[in-house]
């Protein structure tokens, strides 16, 4: 069985950096209760089985769960008028004249009269950086013994202790400290950097940016008994102080602690770089916004299909691929009529011109009915996959439940309903 660390690293590499929280992931009690009930039902009706939890299966489960999560968010976003997609024609989608430097998402009420704005970015918010002294990588500048140092932040203080053995080089000591700080998850990233002379130094970078009023630093390293060692490492000096983002909003100077912030609870703004003049933020036309919404839905479907295709090619199990692509194949003629075309692998593409023409024509109601039907079908498949991704993998059935005499097992309603892990496989 693959190490759990490999699975964790796979998730962080493929999803961790891009993972974003959506407002649609905050659920009502009724929605959570419905999810729980579906989990219990899946577990109640699922046979007992064994799975060879190899790396392909673990990655497939993560890919499938993440695809289901993203699809649910997109479906929720397109269901602002209940289950009807007619609301997409009234949705507001923000655009920016320079997406390379300013990224904007509209997060407000689609029915209000919020207008756009102009922005000039003069300076990005930056983190605090402490780059230590460069030491000979194979040198032995630290005597054997036990050492400690304190890391102070605006809210709390942490103590780090480390031990140096007589044979350890400077690089090994630096790597030990970096690993110690990264594993502590204190909001600081520690890494080793090397100069042209092959000397190494510790670089500490805060995850946070900007300084609030009255703050002099985001973090500070100091020590009493081990001051010589901390000073030798160079961790007691701030190389680059944190700074706030500076920008002009409709001609008025503003600052922000971070490069990500909201404006009037209506726009989510991400600053990517300094601008060269004014950047205009506005809204796309109704048909363009609707086409973008449909494209997001198609992207969610295609992602599901590709996950199923990859697992089919790796394991020979085509259950997920067949079920997902059947959604589009059953509606092939209807989808083609609104500009959604299926290729030989079941992957959809959007003819945006055709879609825009249909949405503004006399048959727009029929087109929206088709899109709504497709959305709801994809949503049903997504919910099934999200509750029990293991129904799509190769497994050995050990025993079926007694028909008509099954019982709920609430404590077994796990992410992988019915999963029995045999560590010996």
C-alpha positions in Angstrom: 0.0 0.0 0.0 1.4 3.4 -0.9 2.5 5.7 1.8 0.0 8.2 2.9 2.7 10.9 2.5 2.7 10.2 -1.3 -1.0 10.8 -1.4 -0.7 14.0 0.6 2.1 15.3 -1.6 0.1 14.4 -4.7 -2.9 16.4 -3.4 -0.7 19.4 -2.5 1.1 19.4 -5.8 -2.0 19.1 -8.0 -4.6 20.9 -5.9 -3.1 22.6 -2.9 -1.6 25.6 -4.6 -4.7 26.3 -6.6 -7.3 25.3 -4.1 -9.7 28.2 -3.4 -12.5 28.4 -1.1 -15.9 29.1 -2.6 -18.9 30.7 -1.0 -20.9 27.6 -2.2 -18.9 25.4 0.2 -20.6 27.0 3.1 -23.7 24.9 3.6 -27.0 25.0 5.5 -27.9 22.5 8.1 -30.4 20.9 5.7 -27.8 20.5 3.0 -25.3 18.9 5.5 -28.0 16.6 6.8 -28.9 15.6 3.2 -25.2 14.8 2.5 -25.0 12.7 5.7 -28.1 10.8 4.9 -26.9 10.0 1.4 -23.6 8.8 2.9 -25.4 6.5 5.4 -27.6 5.1 2.6 -24.6 4.4 0.4 -22.9 2.6 3.2 -26.1 0.7 4.1 -26.5 -0.6 0.6 -22.8 -1.2 -0.2 -21.3 -4.7 -0.1 -18.2 -5.4 1.9 -15.2 -5.4 -0.4 -11.4 -5.3 -0.6 -9.4 -2.8 -2.7 -5.7 -3.0 -3.7 -4.9 0.6 -2.6 -2.1 1.2 -5.0 -1.0 4.6 -6.1 -3.2 4.7 -9.2 -6.3 4.1 -7.0 -5.4 6.7 -4.4 -4.7 9.3 -7.1 -7.9 8.4 -8.9 -10.0 8.8 -5.7 -8.4 12.3 -5.0 -9.0 13.4 -8.6 -12.6 12.2 -8.6 -13.4 13.8 -5.2 -11.9 17.1 -6.3 -13.7 17.0 -9.7 -17.0 16.4 -7.8 -16.3 19.3 -5.4 -15.6 21.7 -8.3 -18.5 20.6 -10.3 -20.9 21.1 -7.3 -19.6 24.6 -6.9 -20.1 25.4 -10.6 -23.6 23.9 -10.6 -24.5 26.0 -7.5 -23.1 29.1 -9.2 -25.4 28.5 -12.2 -28.4 27.8 -10.0 -29.0 31.3 -8.6 -32.7 30.9 -9.6 -33.2 27.5 -8.1 -32.6 24.7 -10.6 -33.3 27.0 -13.6 -30.4 28.2 -15.7 -32.4 31.2 -17.1 -30.7 33.3 -14.4 -27.4 33.0 -16.3 -28.6 35.7 -18.7 -28.8 38.1 -15.8 -25.5 37.1 -14.1 -22.8 39.6 -13.8 -19.3 38.5 -14.7 -16.6 41.1 -14.2 -13.8 41.6 -16.7 -10.6 43.6 -16.5 -8.8 45.5 -19.3 -5.4 44.1 -18.0 -5.9 40.6 -16.5 -2.1 40.1 -16.3 -1.9 42.6 -13.5 -5.4 42.8 -12.0 -7.7 39.8 -11.7 -11.3 40.5 -10.6 -14.3 38.2 -9.7 -17.8 39.5 -9.1 -19.0 38.2 -5.7 -22.0 40.5 -5.1 -25.7 40.3 -5.7 -26.4 39.8 -9.4 -29.6 41.9 -9.0 -28.0 45.0 -7.6 -26.9 48.1 -9.6 -23.2 47.9 -8.8 -21.0 49.5 -11.4 -17.4 49.0 -12.4 -14.3 51.0 -11.4 -10.8 52.0 -12.4 -7.6 51.0 -10.6 -3.9 51.8 -10.8 -1.5 49.5 -8.9 1.6 51.3 -7.7 3.1 48.6 -5.5 2.3 45.1 -4.5 2.1 43.9 -0.9 5.2 42.0 0.0 6.1 39.5 2.7 8.8 39.8 5.3 12.1 38.1 4.4 15.0 37.2 6.6 17.9 35.8 4.6 20.6 34.5 6.9 24.4 34.4 6.5 26.0 32.3 3.8 28.1 29.6 5.4 30.4 26.9 3.9 28.1 24.0 3.1 30.5 21.4 4.3 32.0 23.5 7.1 31.5 22.8 10.9 30.7 26.1 12.5 28.4 24.7 15.2 29.7 22.8 18.2 27.9 19.7 19.4 25.1 20.5 21.8 21.4 21.5 22.3 20.2 24.9 21.1 17.0 26.9 21.0 15.6 30.1 19.6 12.4 32.0 19.9 10.2 33.1 17.0 8.0 36.1 17.9 5.0 37.2 15.9 2.5 40.0 16.5 0.2 37.5 18.3 2.3 34.8 19.9 5.7 33.4 20.4 7.2 30.0 19.5 10.2 28.2 20.9 12.3 25.9 18.6 14.8 23.5 19.9 17.4 21.6 17.9 20.4 19.4 18.5 23.7 19.5 16.7 25.8 16.4 16.5 29.5 16.5 16.2 29.6 15.2 12.6 26.9 17.5 11.2 27.9 20.1 8.5 26.5 23.6 8.3 24.2 22.6 5.5 22.8 19.7 7.6 22.2 22.1 10.5 20.4 24.6 8.3 18.3 21.8 6.7 17.3 20.6 10.2 16.2 24.1 11.2 14.3 24.6 7.9 12.5 21.3 8.3 11.7 22.1 11.9 10.1 25.4 11.1 8.1 24.2 8.1 6.6 21.3 10.0 5.5 23.7 12.8 3.2 25.5 10.4 3.7 28.9 12.0 3.0 31.0 8.9 6.6 31.0 7.7 8.3 29.2 4.9 11.9 28.2 5.5 14.2 27.2 2.6 17.9 26.8 1.8 19.4 29.1 -0.8 22.9 28.8 -2.4 25.2 31.5 -3.8 27.7 31.3 -6.6 30.4 30.1 -4.1 28.2 27.0 -3.2 27.7 28.5 0.3 24.2 28.1 1.8 21.9 30.3 3.9 18.5 30.0 5.5 15.8 32.1 4.0 12.6 32.7 6.1 9.6 34.2 4.3 6.3 35.1 5.9 3.1 33.7 4.3 1.4 37.0 5.3 2.1 40.3 3.6 1.8 43.9 4.7 2.1 45.6 8.1 -0.9 46.9 10.1 -0.7 50.2 11.9 1.6 49.9 14.9 3.3 46.7 13.7 7.1 46.8 13.3 7.5 43.3 12.0 5.6 40.1 11.1 8.2 37.8 12.8 11.4 38.2 14.7 14.0 35.5 15.7 15.9 36.0 18.9 17.6 33.8 21.5 19.3 34.2 24.9 21.4 31.1 25.6 21.9 30.3 21.9 22.4 33.9 20.7 25.9 33.1 19.2 24.4 30.4 17.0 21.4 32.4 15.9 23.7 35.3 15.1 26.0 33.0 13.1 23.1 31.8 11.1 22.1 35.4 10.5 18.4 34.9 11.5 18.3 37.9 13.9 18.3 40.5 11.1 15.3 41.4 8.8 16.5 41.4 5.2 13.3 42.8 3.6 10.5 44.3 5.7 6.9 43.5 4.8 5.0 46.2 2.9 1.4 47.0 2.0 -0.1 47.1 -1.4 -0.6 50.7 -2.7 -3.1 51.5 -5.4 -5.5 54.2 -6.6 -9.2 53.3 -6.8 -11.2 55.7 -8.9 -8.4 58.3 -8.3 -8.3 57.9 -4.5 -5.1 56.4 -2.9 -5.7 53.2 -1.0 -3.6 50.6 0.7 -4.2 46.9 1.6 -2.3 44.4 3.7 -2.7 41.8 1.1 -2.8 41.5 -2.7 -6.2 39.9 -2.4 -9.1 41.9 -1.0 -12.7 42.8 -1.7 -14.2 46.1 -2.8 -17.7 47.0 -1.4 -18.4 43.3 -0.8 -19.0 43.1 -4.6 -15.6 42.4 -6.2 -12.9 40.0 -5.2 -9.6 41.6 -6.4 -6.2 39.9 -6.9 -3.3 42.2 -7.7 -0.7 40.4 -9.8 1.7 43.3 -10.7 2.2 47.0 -11.0 0.1 48.6 -13.7 1.1 50.9 -16.5 -1.8 53.4 -16.4 -5.4 52.9 -15.6 -7.0 49.4 -15.6 -10.8 49.4 -16.2 -13.0 46.9 -14.4 -16.5 46.3 -15.8 -19.1 43.7 -16.7 -19.3 41.4 -19.7 -22.4 41.5 -21.9 -25.3 39.1 -21.1 -24.6 36.7 -23.9 -20.8 36.7 -23.2 -21.4 36.1 -19.5 -23.9 33.3 -20.3 -21.3 31.7 -22.7 -18.7 31.9 -20.0 -21.1 30.1 -17.5 -21.8 27.4 -20.0 -18.1 27.0 -20.7 -17.4 26.5 -17.0 -20.1 23.8 -16.9 -18.6 22.1 -20.0 -15.1 22.3 -18.4 -16.4 20.5 -15.3 -17.9 17.8 -17.5 -14.7 17.4 -19.5 -12.6 17.2 -16.4 -14.8 14.3 -15.1 -14.5 12.6 -18.4 -10.7 12.9 -18.5 -10.4 11.5 -15.0 -12.5 8.5 -16.0 -10.5 8.1 -19.2 -7.2 8.2 -17.4 -8.3 5.5 -14.9 -9.8 3.4 -17.7 -6.5 3.5 -19.5 -4.5 2.7 -16.3 -6.8 -0.1 -14.9 -9.2 -1.2 -17.6 -12.1 0.0 -15.5 -14.3 2.2 -17.6 -17.4 2.6 -15.3 -16.9 6.3 -14.5 -15.9 7.1 -18.1 -19.0 5.4 -19.5 -21.4 6.9 -17.0 -20.1 10.5 -17.4 -19.9 10.4 -21.2 -23.3 8.8 -21.4 -24.7 12.1 -20.1 -23.6 13.9 -23.2 -24.2 11.1 -25.7 -27.8 10.8 -24.6 -28.3 14.5 -25.3 -26.0 14.7 -28.4 -28.6 16.2 -30.8 -30.0 18.6 -28.2 -26.5 19.8 -27.2 -25.4 20.2 -30.8 -28.4 22.4 -31.4 -27.2 24.9 -28.8 -23.6 24.8 -29.9 -22.1 22.0 -27.7 -20.4 19.4 -29.8 -19.1 15.9 -28.7 -16.0 14.4 -30.1 -15.2 10.7 -30.5 -13.9 10.5 -26.9 -17.0 12.1 -25.4 -15.2 15.5 -24.8 -17.4 18.5 -25.3 -16.5 21.8 -27.0 -18.5 25.1 -27.1 -19.3 27.0 -30.3 -19.7 30.3 -28.5 -21.1 32.1 -31.6 -23.8 29.4 -32.1 -24.6 29.5 -28.4 -24.9 33.3 -28.3 -27.2 33.3 -31.3 -29.4 30.6 -29.9 -29.7 32.4 -26.5 -30.9 35.6 -28.2 -33.3 33.9 -30.7 -36.9 32.8 -30.5 -35.9 29.3 -29.3 -33.9 30.6 -26.3 -36.3 28.9 -23.9 -35.7 25.5 -25.5 -32.0 26.1 -25.4 -32.1 27.0 -21.7 -34.2 23.9 -21.1 -31.5 21.8 -22.8 -28.7 23.4 -20.8 -30.7 23.0 -17.6 -31.2 19.3 -18.3 -27.5 18.8 -19.0 -26.6 20.7 -15.8 -28.9 18.6 -13.6 -27.7 15.3 -15.1 -24.1 16.3 -14.5 -25.0 17.3 -11.0 -26.5 13.9 -10.2 -23.4 12.1 -11.4 -21.2 14.5 -9.4 -23.1 13.9 -6.2 -22.9 10.1 -6.7 -19.1 10.2 -7.3 -18.6 12.6 -4.3 -20.4 10.3 -1.9 -18.7 7.1 -2.9 -15.7 7.3 -5.4 -14.8 3.7 -4.7 -17.8 2.5 -6.6 -15.8 3.2 -9.8 -12.5 1.3 -8.9 -11.5 -2.3 -9.3 -12.3 -4.2 -6.1 -13.0 -7.7 -4.7 -16.4 -8.2 -3.3 -16.2 -10.1 0.0 -19.9 -10.3 1.0 -23.2 -8.8 -0.1 -25.7 -7.3 2.4 -28.7 -9.4 3.3 -31.5 -8.0 1.0 -34.3 -6.3 2.9 -32.4 -6.6 6.2 -29.7 -4.0 5.9 -29.2 -1.5 8.7 -27.7 1.9 9.0 -24.1 2.1 10.2 -23.6 5.8 10.9 -20.1 5.4 12.2 -19.0 3.7 9.0 -20.3 6.4 6.7 -16.9 7.4 5.6 -15.6 9.2 2.5 -15.2 5.8 0.9 -18.4 4.0 1.8 -18.0 0.3 2.3 -14.2 0.4 2.1 -12.3 -2.4 3.8 -8.5 -1.8 3.6 -6.5 -5.0 3.7 -3.0 -3.9 4.7 -1.7 -7.2 3.3 -2.8 -6.6 -0.3 
